[in-house]
């Protein structure tokens, strides 16, 4: 396995600062990466309101942003309760 020397040095320094082995730091980093990709794959899709008619409701960017932020808040709060 080849690792960028700068990244490897940062990982070694992190391990030393935290009293851990480089191996344990690398294993944790890989676990987090794999878990994150699994969480994203399992995340339900966000449903945006749409209209097929020209006279249907139109959303501004601000309204769309608000909807997406609310979806994120609900997802985070739901995940927080699931781990509690």
C-alpha positions in Angstrom: 0.0 0.0 0.0 1.3 3.4 -0.9 0.3 6.5 1.1 1.1 10.1 0.4 4.1 10.9 2.7 2.5 14.1 4.0 -0.7 12.3 4.9 1.2 9.5 6.5 3.2 12.0 8.6 0.0 13.7 9.7 -1.5 10.4 10.7 1.6 9.4 12.7 1.6 12.8 14.5 -2.1 12.4 15.2 -1.5 8.9 16.6 1.4 10.1 18.8 -0.7 13.1 20.1 -3.5 10.8 21.1 -1.4 7.9 22.5 -2.6 5.5 19.8 -0.9 3.3 17.3 -0.8 4.3 13.7 -2.6 1.0 12.9 -5.5 1.9 15.1 -5.8 5.4 13.6 -5.9 3.9 10.1 -8.5 1.3 11.0 -10.7 3.9 12.6 -10.4 6.1 9.5 -11.4 3.3 7.2 -14.3 2.3 9.5 -15.6 5.9 9.4 -15.3 6.0 5.6 -17.2 2.8 5.1 -19.9 3.7 7.7 -20.4 7.1 6.1 -20.8 5.6 2.6 -23.3 3.0 4.0 -25.3 5.8 5.8 -25.5 7.8 2.5 -26.6 4.7 0.6 -29.4 4.0 3.2 -30.5 7.6 3.4 -34.1 8.0 2.0 -34.4 10.3 -1.0 -35.6 13.9 -0.4 -39.0 14.5 -2.0 -39.3 18.0 -3.5 -42.6 19.4 -4.4 -43.0 19.6 -8.2 -45.7 20.5 -10.6 -46.2 19.5 -14.2 -48.4 22.4 -15.0 -47.2 25.8 -16.0 -49.7 27.4 -13.5 -48.6 25.2 -10.6 -46.8 26.4 -7.5 -43.4 27.8 -8.1 -40.6 27.8 -5.5 -37.9 30.3 -5.0 -34.4 29.2 -4.3 -34.9 30.4 -0.7 -38.0 28.2 -0.3 -36.2 25.2 -1.8 -33.3 25.8 0.6 -35.7 26.0 3.5 -37.3 22.7 2.5 -33.9 21.0 2.1 -32.6 22.4 5.5 -35.8 21.1 7.2 -35.2 17.6 5.7 -31.7 17.7 7.0 -32.8 18.8 10.5 -35.4 16.0 10.6 -32.9 13.4 9.4 -30.3 14.5 12.0 -32.8 14.6 14.8 -34.2 11.2 13.7 -30.7 9.7 13.6 -29.9 11.2 17.0 -32.9 9.5 18.6 -32.1 6.2 16.9 -28.7 6.1 18.6 -30.0 7.2 22.0 
